[in-house]
Amino acid sequence: MDSHQVHNHEEDGHKQAPIIVMMVPFPAQSHLNQLLRLSCLISSHNIPVHYAGSTIHNRQVKLRAHEMDSLNIERIHFHDFPLPPFLSPSPNPQSSTKFPAHIHPLFEASSHLRQPFTALLNELSSTTKANRIVIIHDTLMASVVQDSAFILNAETYAFHGVSAFTSFFDLWESLGKPFQIEAEVVPNELPSLEGCLTFQAMNFIAHQIEFLNFRAGDLINTSRSMEHIYIDLLEKIHGNKKHWSIGPLNPVTICKQGNSNSQDKCLSWLDKQAPKSVIYISFGTTTSMTDEQIKELANSLEQSKTKFIWVLRDADKGDIFTQDCRRSIELPEGFEKRMEELGMIVRDWAPQLEILGHPSTGGFMSHCGWNSCMESLSMGVPIAAWPMHSDQPKNAVLISGVLKVGVIVKKWAHKEEIVESSHIKEAVRRLMASEEGDQMRKRADALRKHFKQSVGKDGVSCLELESFIAHVTR
């Protein structure tokens, strides 16, 4: 395990002020996952960590935490809060917007966690001997933790699970571009916020922003070794707020664990493939493709003859444990039979980090959610970027235009169009079978080395985490 995950203050002879950390995640997979990883990091410093979420979403994040050490997770104190009944419809692949509007009811339900969170906060504040209760909350849960402003020994910190690049440009744009920045810092074709979110999602975010003034600082899942320009700009726009860039939160060294049949099957298949020959395809937990687009992607893979692992599943529902059947996603007739030697279809949960960390994986076709970007780059794997909504269009520009570790499959300007198989095939060729793709792999591998160094002892991300621990235990 990386030293930024196990470093122990007591071994250094530091006397810690007794504190308690409370994690308050937003109930969507990539948000849940990042704060669970951060919980394990902070817990490894002998600090009690309380993970306060809904019953169903605590169950979800533990179920899917394949690459995390179970002993680390067992150290976390989980608090299971009930949610009021909420609709959990299936996603609509035909929707005109790719934003997962089917989870709007979950946004509303999550706001009801304010009362149980405040009750727990009051209980911990009055019954423990902690000098300070440190609340680390997802930026989308700011309204839930608002009552902490009235607890004398409580302090809140906002966790940003998106890139510093996207955070800065979204904020800069929404504030009316309050100061000039150097032209070379703004990449060509930087997408605006238009079309990235639904009206309801924008309203929900605006409501959370009202309560962010109470925070004492910000934590970001990124590394200064990669995004120092945009971290500096974020600090400038946020004024006097302290920032700690502590990413990547995911492990940067992979050990095979084989926790499930699909995991064993994927990794065993990869073991038989040539180095860097396989493209991994996954569009995360919030994307559902139309049948027509799935057919074009399937045809492109068959034509390209590139080895692949394709995670083919709809977006998560608000409650993934509801019993009604998932949509059966149809592939072209006979496709799976014809592709038996060439590729593998995975229809359930896939061990993404282990796949990306496997020596046979040479590329990742991705929606460019930040969790996936960080996992891919920390494993040295370049990206075929196919953004769908939210922060993904800007992340795709960061990956392709700034870091130059990816190709664009679908430009955001063409977001409403079907991507034809010939275009997908060309993007796969550029990434997997060209000099250009080889150069991207070299740059991605250089980032992997930077990340590994940054979370190692005295690395920049390790030192930022140490700085945060020192700050909250002052």
C-alpha positions in Angstrom: 0.0 0.0 0.0 1.2 3.6 -0.7 2.8 5.5 2.1 0.3 8.3 1.9 -2.2 5.6 2.9 -0.5 4.1 5.9 1.7 6.8 7.4 1.2 6.9 11.1 1.7 10.0 13.2 2.2 8.2 16.4 5.3 6.5 15.0 6.7 10.0 14.4 6.1 10.9 18.1 3.4 13.5 17.2 0.9 13.9 20.0 -2.5 14.3 18.4 -5.3 16.5 19.7 -8.3 14.2 20.1 -10.5 14.8 17.1 -13.3 12.9 15.3 -13.8 13.1 11.5 -17.2 12.8 10.0 -17.6 12.0 6.3 -20.8 13.1 4.6 -20.9 11.7 1.0 -23.4 12.4 -1.8 -25.2 9.2 -2.6 -23.9 8.5 -6.1 -21.2 5.8 -6.7 -18.2 8.0 -7.6 -18.9 10.4 -4.8 -19.4 7.6 -2.2 -16.3 5.8 -3.4 -13.9 8.8 -3.2 -15.0 9.7 0.4 -14.6 6.0 1.5 -11.1 6.0 0.1 -10.4 9.3 2.0 -11.9 7.8 5.1 -9.4 4.9 4.9 -6.5 7.3 4.5 -7.5 9.5 7.5 -8.3 6.4 9.6 -4.7 5.1 9.0 -3.5 8.1 11.0 -5.3 6.7 14.1 -8.1 9.2 13.8 -11.7 7.9 14.4 -13.7 8.3 11.2 -17.5 8.2 11.0 -19.0 7.7 7.6 -22.5 9.1 7.7 -24.7 8.1 4.8 -28.0 6.5 3.9 -28.5 2.8 4.7 -28.8 1.8 1.1 -25.8 3.8 -0.1 -23.5 2.7 2.7 -24.4 -0.8 1.7 -23.7 0.0 -2.0 -20.3 1.5 -1.4 -19.1 -1.4 0.8 -20.4 -3.9 -1.8 -18.4 -2.3 -4.6 -15.2 -1.5 -2.7 -13.2 -4.3 -4.3 -9.8 -2.7 -4.3 -9.9 -1.5 -0.7 -8.4 -3.4 2.1 -11.3 -4.8 4.2 -9.3 -4.3 7.4 -9.2 -0.5 6.6 -12.9 -0.4 5.9 -13.6 -2.2 9.2 -12.0 0.7 11.0 -14.6 3.1 9.7 -17.7 3.8 11.9 -20.6 3.6 9.5 -23.8 5.4 10.4 -26.8 4.2 8.4 -29.5 6.9 8.1 -33.0 6.1 6.7 -34.1 8.1 3.6 -37.7 9.0 3.1 -39.4 6.8 0.4 -38.3 8.1 -3.1 -38.9 7.1 -6.6 -36.2 5.0 -8.2 -37.1 4.7 -11.8 -34.9 3.0 -14.4 -32.7 5.3 -16.6 -34.1 6.5 -20.0 -31.5 5.8 -22.7 -33.6 7.8 -25.2 -33.5 11.0 -23.1 -32.5 14.1 -25.0 -30.0 14.9 -22.3 -27.4 12.4 -21.0 -27.5 13.7 -17.5 -29.1 11.0 -15.3 -32.4 12.8 -14.7 -33.9 9.5 -13.3 -32.0 10.2 -10.0 -33.5 13.7 -9.4 -35.7 12.1 -6.7 -32.6 11.0 -4.9 -31.3 14.6 -4.9 -34.4 15.6 -3.0 -34.3 12.6 -0.7 -30.6 13.3 0.2 -31.6 16.7 1.6 -33.6 14.9 4.3 -30.3 13.6 5.8 -29.9 17.0 7.5 -31.9 16.0 10.6 -30.2 12.6 11.3 -26.8 14.1 10.6 -27.4 17.0 13.0 -28.6 14.5 15.7 -25.4 12.4 15.3 -23.3 15.6 15.4 -24.9 16.7 18.6 -24.5 13.3 20.1 -20.8 13.1 19.2 -20.2 16.6 20.3 -21.7 16.1 23.8 -20.6 12.5 24.5 -17.0 12.3 23.3 -13.9 14.0 24.6 -12.9 15.3 21.2 -11.5 18.8 21.0 -12.8 19.1 17.5 -15.3 17.4 15.2 -14.0 17.7 11.6 -16.8 17.4 9.0 -15.6 16.6 5.5 -18.6 16.8 3.2 -19.2 16.4 -0.5 -19.9 19.8 -2.0 -23.3 18.5 -3.0 -24.1 17.9 0.7 -23.4 21.4 2.0 -27.1 22.0 3.0 -27.1 18.7 5.0 -24.3 19.9 7.2 -25.5 23.5 7.6 -26.3 23.1 11.4 -22.6 22.3 12.1 -22.1 26.1 12.0 -23.9 26.2 15.5 -21.6 23.6 17.1 -18.7 25.3 18.8 -16.2 22.5 18.4 -17.2 21.6 14.8 -15.4 22.6 11.6 -16.4 21.8 8.0 -14.4 21.1 4.9 -15.8 20.7 1.4 -14.6 17.8 -0.7 -14.3 18.3 -4.4 -14.5 15.1 -6.4 -13.8 16.8 -9.7 -10.7 18.2 -11.4 -9.2 21.5 -10.3 -9.4 22.4 -14.1 -13.2 21.9 -14.2 -13.8 23.4 -10.7 -12.0 26.5 -11.6 -13.5 27.1 -15.1 -17.1 26.3 -13.9 -16.7 28.8 -11.0 -14.9 31.4 -13.1 -17.6 31.2 -15.8 -20.5 31.3 -13.3 -19.0 34.4 -11.6 -18.8 36.2 -14.9 -15.0 35.8 -15.4 -14.0 38.1 -12.5 -10.3 38.4 -13.5 -8.2 37.9 -16.6 -6.2 34.7 -17.0 -3.3 34.1 -19.5 -4.6 33.0 -22.9 -2.5 29.8 -22.9 -4.1 28.6 -19.7 -7.5 28.5 -21.5 -7.5 25.6 -24.0 -9.3 25.8 -27.4 -12.9 24.7 -27.6 -13.4 24.8 -23.8 -17.0 23.8 -23.3 -19.4 26.0 -21.3 -21.7 24.7 -18.7 -24.6 24.8 -21.2 -26.1 21.3 -21.8 -24.0 19.7 -19.0 -26.7 19.6 -16.4 -30.5 19.6 -16.2 -32.4 22.6 -14.8 -33.2 20.6 -11.6 -29.6 19.7 -11.1 -28.4 23.3 -11.5 -31.0 24.4 -9.0 -29.8 21.7 -6.5 -26.2 22.8 -6.9 -27.1 26.5 -6.5 -28.9 25.6 -3.3 -25.7 23.9 -2.0 -23.5 26.8 -2.8 -25.5 29.0 -0.4 -24.1 26.9 2.5 -20.5 26.6 1.4 -19.5 29.9 3.1 -19.4 28.1 6.4 -16.5 25.8 5.4 -13.0 26.2 6.7 -11.3 24.9 3.6 -11.3 22.6 0.6 -10.0 19.1 -0.2 -9.5 18.1 -3.9 -8.9 14.7 -5.4 -6.1 15.8 -7.6 -2.3 16.3 -7.5 -0.3 19.5 -7.8 2.1 17.5 -9.9 -0.6 17.4 -12.6 -2.9 20.4 -12.0 -0.8 23.0 -10.2 -1.8 25.9 -12.6 -5.5 25.3 -12.0 -5.1 24.7 -8.2 -3.4 28.1 -8.0 -6.2 29.7 -9.9 -8.8 28.0 -7.6 -7.0 29.3 -4.6 -7.1 32.8 -6.1 -10.8 32.7 -6.8 -11.6 31.3 -3.4 -9.7 34.0 -1.6 -8.6 33.0 1.9 -9.9 29.4 1.9 -7.2 26.8 2.6 -6.8 24.1 -0.1 -5.3 20.6 0.1 -4.8 18.6 -3.1 -4.5 15.1 -1.8 -5.1 12.9 -4.9 -5.1 10.4 -6.3 -7.1 8.8 -3.5 -7.2 5.4 -5.3 -4.3 3.0 -4.7 -1.5 3.5 -7.3 -0.2 0.0 -6.9 -2.6 -2.9 -7.7 -2.6 -6.3 -5.9 -4.8 -9.0 -7.4 -7.5 -9.9 -4.9 -10.1 -11.9 -6.9 -13.1 -11.0 -4.9 -15.7 -12.1 -7.4 -16.3 -14.3 -10.4 -16.4 -11.4 -12.9 -13.2 -10.1 -11.4 -11.4 -13.5 -11.8 -12.8 -13.9 -15.3 -11.7 -10.4 -16.5 -8.2 -10.6 -15.0 -7.7 -14.2 -16.1 -8.6 -13.2 -19.7 -6.3 -10.3 -19.6 -3.4 -12.6 -18.4 -3.6 -14.3 -21.8 -3.3 -11.0 -23.9 -0.3 -9.2 -25.2 1.0 -6.1 -23.3 -0.9 -2.9 -24.0 -3.1 -4.7 -26.5 -6.5 -4.3 -24.9 -8.9 -1.3 -24.8 -11.1 -1.2 -21.7 -14.5 0.4 -22.4 -16.7 1.7 -19.6 -19.0 4.7 -19.3 -19.4 4.8 -15.5 -22.4 4.5 -13.3 -24.4 7.5 -14.6 -24.6 6.8 -18.4 -27.1 4.9 -20.5 -26.6 4.6 -24.3 -29.2 4.2 -26.9 -29.5 0.8 -28.7 -28.5 2.6 -31.9 -25.3 4.0 -30.3 -24.5 0.6 -28.7 -24.8 -1.0 -32.2 -22.4 1.6 -33.7 -19.8 0.9 -30.9 -20.1 -2.9 -31.4 -19.6 -2.6 -35.1 -16.6 -0.4 -34.6 -15.0 -3.0 -32.3 -15.7 -5.8 -34.8 -14.2 -3.8 -37.7 -11.1 -2.6 -35.7 -10.1 -6.1 -34.6 -8.8 -4.5 -31.4 -8.9 -6.7 -28.2 -11.4 -5.2 -25.7 -13.2 -5.6 -22.4 -16.6 -3.7 -22.6 -18.6 -3.1 -19.5 -22.2 -3.0 -20.9 -24.7 -1.8 -18.4 -27.2 1.0 -17.8 -26.7 3.8 -15.3 -27.3 3.1 -11.7 -30.8 3.7 -10.3 -31.2 5.9 -7.2 -31.6 2.6 -5.3 -29.5 -0.1 -7.0 -31.2 -2.8 -4.7 -34.7 -2.3 -6.0 -36.0 -5.5 -7.5 -37.4 -4.7 -10.9 -35.4 -6.1 -13.8 -32.7 -4.1 -15.6 -33.0 -3.4 -19.3 -31.6 -6.2 -21.4 -29.1 -4.4 -23.6 -29.1 -5.9 -27.1 -26.0 -6.3 -29.2 -26.0 -7.0 -32.9 -27.0 -10.6 -33.6 -24.2 -13.1 -33.2 -21.8 -10.3 -32.0 -20.7 -12.0 -28.7 -20.2 -15.4 -30.5 -18.0 -13.7 -33.2 -16.0 -11.8 -30.6 -15.2 -14.7 -28.3 -11.5 -14.6 -29.2 -11.3 -10.9 -29.6 -13.1 -9.4 -26.6 -15.2 -9.8 -23.5 -18.5 -8.3 -22.5 -19.1 -7.6 -18.8 -22.7 -7.0 -17.8 -22.3 -6.5 -14.0 -19.8 -4.8 -11.8 -16.2 -4.8 -13.2 -13.0 -4.5 -11.2 -12.0 -1.2 -13.0 -8.9 -0.3 -11.1 -7.5 -3.8 -11.5 -8.3 -3.9 -15.2 -6.6 -0.5 -15.7 -3.6 -1.6 -13.7 -3.1 -4.8 -15.8 -0.1 -4.8 -18.1 -2.3 -6.0 -21.1 -4.5 -2.8 -20.9 -3.3 -0.1 -23.3 -6.3 2.3 -23.5 -9.5 3.3 -21.8 -12.6 4.4 -23.7 -14.3 6.5 -21.0 -17.0 9.1 -20.2 -14.3 11.0 -18.4 -15.8 11.1 -15.0 -13.1 12.4 -12.7 -12.8 9.1 -10.7 -12.2 7.2 -13.9 -9.7 9.8 -15.2 -7.7 9.6 -12.0 -7.8 5.8 -11.9 -6.7 5.6 -15.6 -3.9 8.1 -15.3 -2.6 6.7 -12.1 -2.2 3.4 -13.9 -0.5 5.0 -16.9 -3.4 4.3 -19.3 -4.4 7.0 -22.0 -8.0 7.7 -22.7 -10.4 7.8 -25.6 -12.7 10.5 -24.3 -16.4 10.3 -24.8 -18.0 12.8 -22.4 -21.7 12.6 -21.5 -22.7 15.3 -19.0 -21.7 17.2 -15.8 -17.9 17.8 -15.4 -17.0 15.3 -18.1 -16.9 17.7 -21.2 -14.3 19.9 -19.4 -12.4 16.8 -18.1 -12.2 15.5 -21.7 -10.5 18.8 -22.8 -8.1 18.6 -19.9 -7.2 15.0 -20.9 -6.9 15.6 -24.6 -6.0 19.2 -25.0 -3.9 20.1 -21.9 -2.3 16.8 -20.7 -2.3 15.3 -24.2 -3.0 11.8 -22.8 -6.1 11.1 -24.8 -8.1 11.4 -28.1 -11.6 12.8 -28.4 -14.2 10.2 -29.6 -17.1 12.7 -29.5 -16.7 16.5 -29.3 -19.1 18.2 -26.9 -20.4 20.4 -29.7 -21.8 17.3 -31.3 -23.4 16.0 -28.1 -26.8 15.3 -29.6 -25.5 13.2 -32.5 -24.9 9.5 -32.9 -21.2 8.7 -33.3 -20.8 6.5 -36.3 -18.8 3.2 -36.2 -16.2 4.6 -38.6 -15.5 7.5 -36.3 -15.2 5.3 -33.2 -13.0 2.9 -35.1 -10.6 5.8 -36.1 -10.4 7.0 -32.5 -9.6 3.4 -31.3 -6.9 3.1 -34.0 -5.3 6.5 -33.0 -5.2 5.4 -29.4 -4.2 1.7 -29.7 -2.3 1.4 -33.0 -0.5 4.6 -34.0 2.7 6.5 -33.1 0.4 9.2 -31.7 -1.1 6.6 -29.3 2.3 5.4 -28.3 3.3 8.9 -27.4 0.2 9.3 -25.3 1.0 6.1 -23.5 4.5 7.5 -22.7 3.0 10.7 -21.3 0.4 8.7 -19.3 3.2 6.6 -17.9 5.1 9.7 -16.9 1.9 10.9 -15.0 1.7 7.4 -13.4 5.2 7.9 -12.1 4.5 11.4 -10.9 1.4 10.1 -9.1 3.3 7.3 -7.4 5.9 9.7 -6.3 3.4 12.3 -5.1 1.6 9.8 -2.7 4.9 8.3 -1.5 6.8 9.5 1.5 7.5 13.2 1.2 5.7 13.4 -2.1 3.6 16.4 -2.8 0.2 14.8 -2.2 1.4 12.9 0.9 2.7 16.2 2.3 -0.6 17.9 1.6 -2.5 15.2 3.4 0.0 15.5 6.3 -0.6 19.3 6.3 -4.3 18.7 6.5 -4.0 16.3 9.4 -1.6 18.7 11.2 -4.1 21.5 10.6 -7.2 19.7 12.0 -5.2 18.2 14.9 -3.6 21.6 15.8 
